[in-house]
Amino acid sequence: MTHALRIESLDQLSQFDRCVDLQIKVWGYSDGDVIPRRVFLVAQRIGGQVLGALDGDTIVGFAMALPGYRNGHAYLHSHMLAVLPEYRNAGLGRRLKLAQRDDALARGFDLMEWTFDPLEIKNAHLNIHRLGAIVRRYHADFYGPSSSPLQGGLPTDRLYAEWWLRSPHVVAVLDGQEHPTETVTARIEVPAVVAQWKQDAAQRILASDLQTGNRIALQTAFAEGLAVVDYERDATGNGTFLLAPWTEHDAAATPERQEVAND
């Protein structure tokens, strides 16, 4: 289905209004959590990105990024990526990310970052295994309380994906090469049943306990200099973070250690 869709930059207020509607359809946000159209307008005008996936004239997905600056390095922060439910599981999310990469490279960026929920297995697999992002930072309760039912009332813990767009690691992953596993020194598991736990009030404590345990394990690993370098998903949908020492980039790419230590 996705081969018939086209991806293009969005720059009209009516298109940004559609992006606002998609947030509600995808995440079920209340008004307090919805990003308004003027933020999309600002992102498009100050050097960020607003890309849409269109089926005919209908926007069925979008990706929005803002320019950022950290540790002396300019980058793009991909704040949102949304795809309507009926268009999922056919590679459209990956196509939007690759379109972001193409645009970023054309404008001289070599780094994109974004945050994602450590308990969302499909998203983690896309970000790490299929796109080649690495992870070295964890932020507990990044957004504070969320109105999205998908959060299940849990703290909005987030991992930071670092996508080094020109790196040998990313190029190899996008070329379909296997991730090297000989240096993997730690594994942290996420059972598929966590999605059920989050939505069931009687079992939510199980999701909370898993979130807390994995938060401690990941923060400890990052403090020891490890990074998430791959992500496995088995036949029954369980996920596993694979961690190893990371030395591909120079000191300019070192993450902010205070975030790892204090969150």
C-alpha positions as CSV (number, residue, x, y, z in Angstrom):
1,M,0.0,0.0,0.0
2,T,2.7,2.5,1.0
3,H,4.4,2.4,-2.5
4,A,1.5,4.4,-3.9
5,L,1.9,7.1,-1.2
6,R,4.1,10.1,-1.7
7,I,6.1,12.0,0.9
8,E,6.6,15.8,0.6
9,S,7.3,18.9,2.6
10,L,4.2,20.6,4.1
11,D,4.0,24.3,4.2
12,Q,0.3,25.3,4.3
13,L,-1.9,26.1,7.3
14,S,-4.5,23.7,6.2
15,Q,-1.9,20.9,6.1
16,F,-0.7,21.8,9.6
17,D,-4.4,21.7,10.8
18,R,-4.5,18.1,9.4
19,C,-1.3,17.3,11.5
20,V,-3.1,18.5,14.6
21,D,-6.1,16.2,13.8
22,L,-3.7,13.3,13.3
23,Q,-2.2,13.7,16.7
24,I,-5.7,13.2,18.3
25,K,-6.5,10.2,16.0
26,V,-3.1,8.5,16.7
27,W,-2.5,9.3,20.4
28,G,-5.9,10.3,21.7
29,Y,-4.5,13.5,23.3
30,S,-6.5,16.1,25.1
31,D,-6.2,19.7,24.1
32,G,-3.4,20.3,26.7
33,D,-1.0,17.8,25.0
34,V,-1.8,18.6,21.3
35,I,0.9,20.5,19.4
36,P,-0.9,23.4,17.7
37,R,-0.5,24.3,14.1
38,R,1.6,27.4,14.8
39,V,4.4,25.1,16.1
40,F,4.4,23.2,12.8
41,L,4.5,26.6,11.1
42,V,7.5,27.7,13.2
43,A,9.3,24.4,12.6
44,Q,8.9,24.7,8.9
45,R,10.1,28.3,8.9
46,I,13.1,28.1,11.2
47,G,15.0,25.3,9.6
48,G,13.2,22.2,10.9
49,Q,11.1,19.7,9.0
50,V,7.4,19.1,8.5
51,L,7.0,16.1,6.1
52,G,3.7,14.5,5.2
53,A,2.8,11.1,3.7
54,L,-0.1,11.7,1.3
55,D,-2.6,9.2,-0.1
56,G,-3.9,11.3,-3.0
57,D,-4.6,14.6,-1.4
58,T,-5.1,13.2,2.1
59,I,-2.3,13.4,4.7
60,V,-2.2,10.0,6.4
61,G,1.1,10.5,8.3
62,F,3.6,13.2,9.2
63,A,7.0,13.7,10.7
64,M,8.0,17.0,12.4
65,A,11.5,18.0,13.5
66,L,12.9,21.1,15.2
67,P,16.5,22.4,14.9
68,G,18.6,21.8,18.0
69,Y,22.1,22.5,19.4
70,R,23.9,20.5,22.1
71,N,27.5,19.9,23.0
72,G,28.6,22.3,20.3
73,H,26.8,20.3,17.6
74,A,23.8,21.4,15.5
75,Y,21.2,18.7,14.8
76,L,17.6,18.1,14.1
77,H,15.3,16.8,16.9
78,S,12.5,14.7,15.4
79,H,9.7,15.6,17.8
80,M,6.7,13.7,16.3
81,L,6.0,10.9,13.8
82,A,2.4,9.8,13.3
83,V,0.8,7.3,11.0
84,L,-2.9,6.5,10.9
85,P,-3.7,3.0,12.2
86,E,-4.9,1.7,8.8
87,Y,-1.6,2.7,7.2
88,R,0.7,1.0,9.8
89,N,2.8,-2.1,9.5
90,A,3.6,-1.5,5.9
91,G,6.9,0.5,6.2
92,L,5.5,4.0,6.1
93,G,7.1,5.1,9.4
94,R,10.5,4.0,8.0
95,R,9.9,5.8,4.8
96,L,9.1,9.0,6.7
97,K,12.3,8.6,8.7
98,L,14.4,8.0,5.6
99,A,12.8,11.1,4.0
100,Q,13.9,13.1,7.0
101,R,17.4,11.7,6.7
102,D,17.6,12.7,3.0
103,D,16.4,16.2,3.7
104,A,18.8,16.5,6.7
105,L,21.8,15.4,4.7
106,A,21.0,17.7,1.9
107,R,21.1,20.6,4.3
108,G,24.4,19.6,6.0
109,F,23.2,17.9,9.2
110,D,24.9,14.7,10.2
111,L,22.8,14.0,13.4
112,M,19.1,13.6,14.1
113,E,17.7,12.7,17.5
114,W,14.4,11.9,19.0
115,T,12.9,10.3,22.1
116,F,10.8,7.1,22.4
117,D,9.1,5.0,25.0
118,P,11.4,2.1,26.2
119,L,8.3,-0.1,26.6
120,E,7.1,0.3,23.0
121,I,8.7,-2.7,21.2
122,K,7.8,-2.1,17.6
123,N,9.0,1.5,17.8
124,A,12.3,0.5,19.5
125,H,12.9,-2.2,16.8
126,L,12.4,0.3,14.0
127,N,14.6,3.0,15.6
128,I,17.5,0.8,16.6
129,H,17.5,-2.3,14.4
130,R,16.1,-1.0,11.1
131,L,17.4,2.6,11.2
132,G,20.6,2.2,13.1
133,A,20.1,4.7,15.9
134,I,22.0,4.1,19.0
135,V,21.0,5.0,22.6
136,R,23.1,6.4,25.4
137,R,20.7,8.5,27.4
138,Y,17.5,7.9,29.5
139,H,15.1,10.6,30.8
140,A,12.6,9.5,33.4
141,D,9.1,11.0,33.0
142,F,10.3,13.3,30.2
143,Y,6.9,14.9,29.4
144,G,5.3,14.6,32.8
145,P,1.7,13.2,33.0
146,S,0.2,12.3,29.6
147,S,-3.4,12.4,28.5
148,S,-2.8,9.6,25.9
149,P,-4.5,6.3,26.8
150,L,-1.5,4.6,25.1
151,Q,0.7,5.7,28.1
152,G,-1.4,3.6,30.5
153,G,-1.0,6.2,33.2
154,L,2.7,5.4,33.6
155,P,5.5,8.0,33.8
156,T,6.5,9.2,30.3
157,D,10.0,7.7,30.4
158,R,12.0,8.2,27.2
159,L,15.2,7.0,25.6
160,Y,17.1,9.4,23.3
161,A,17.8,7.9,19.8
162,E,20.9,9.2,18.2
163,W,20.9,8.8,14.5
164,W,24.4,9.6,13.1
165,L,23.3,9.9,9.5
166,R,26.6,9.5,7.7
167,S,28.2,6.9,10.2
168,P,29.4,3.5,8.9
169,H,27.0,1.9,11.4
170,V,23.9,3.7,10.0
171,V,25.0,3.2,6.4
172,A,25.6,-0.5,7.0
173,V,22.2,-1.0,8.7
174,L,20.3,0.9,5.9
175,D,22.2,-1.3,3.3
176,G,20.7,-4.4,5.1
177,Q,23.9,-5.7,6.7
178,E,23.7,-7.7,9.9
179,H,24.4,-5.9,13.2
180,P,27.6,-7.2,14.7
181,T,26.9,-9.0,18.0
182,E,30.4,-10.0,19.2
183,T,30.8,-7.0,21.4
184,V,27.3,-7.2,23.1
185,T,27.8,-7.3,26.9
186,A,24.3,-6.8,28.2
187,R,20.7,-7.6,27.3
188,I,17.6,-6.0,28.7
189,E,14.2,-7.6,27.9
190,V,10.8,-6.1,27.3
191,P,8.0,-8.8,27.2
192,A,5.3,-8.2,24.7
193,V,2.6,-8.6,27.3
194,V,3.6,-5.2,28.7
195,A,1.1,-3.6,26.3
196,Q,-1.7,-5.6,27.9
197,W,-0.5,-4.7,31.4
198,K,-0.5,-1.0,30.6
199,Q,-4.1,-1.0,29.5
200,D,-5.4,-3.2,32.4
201,A,-5.8,-1.4,35.7
202,A,-5.5,-4.7,37.6
203,Q,-2.1,-5.5,36.0
204,R,-0.7,-2.0,35.6
205,I,1.6,-2.5,38.6
206,L,3.4,-5.2,36.5
207,A,4.1,-2.6,33.8
208,S,5.2,-0.1,36.4
209,D,7.6,-2.6,38.0
210,L,9.0,-3.5,34.6
211,Q,9.5,0.2,33.7
212,T,11.3,0.9,36.9
213,G,13.5,-2.2,36.7
214,N,14.5,-1.5,33.1
215,R,15.0,2.2,33.9
216,I,17.6,1.3,36.5
217,A,19.3,-1.3,34.3
218,L,19.6,1.1,31.3
219,Q,20.7,4.1,33.4
220,T,23.4,1.9,35.1
221,A,24.6,0.6,31.7
222,F,24.8,4.1,30.2
223,A,26.7,5.3,33.3
224,E,29.2,2.5,32.7
225,G,29.8,3.6,29.1
226,L,27.6,1.1,27.3
227,A,25.2,2.0,24.5
228,V,22.2,0.3,23.0
229,V,23.5,-0.8,19.6
230,D,20.8,-3.2,18.4
231,Y,17.3,-4.5,19.3
232,E,15.9,-8.0,18.8
233,R,12.3,-9.0,18.5
234,D,11.4,-12.6,18.7
235,A,8.6,-14.6,17.0
236,T,6.1,-13.9,19.8
237,G,6.8,-10.1,19.9
238,N,9.1,-9.9,22.9
239,G,11.9,-7.2,22.6
240,T,15.5,-7.1,23.8
241,F,17.9,-4.2,24.0
242,L,21.4,-5.2,23.1
243,L,24.2,-3.1,24.8
244,A,27.9,-2.8,24.0
245,P,30.7,-0.3,24.4
246,W,30.4,2.5,21.8
247,T,33.6,4.0,20.3
248,E,32.6,4.9,16.7
249,H,32.3,8.7,17.3
250,D,34.8,11.2,18.7
251,A,34.5,13.2,21.9
252,A,32.2,15.8,20.2
253,A,29.5,13.0,20.1
254,T,29.8,12.2,23.8
255,P,26.3,12.4,25.5
256,E,25.6,14.7,28.4
257,R,26.5,12.5,31.3
258,Q,24.6,14.6,33.8
259,E,21.3,13.5,32.2
260,V,22.3,9.8,32.6
261,A,23.3,10.4,36.2
262,N,20.4,12.5,37.4
263,D,17.3,11.3,35.6
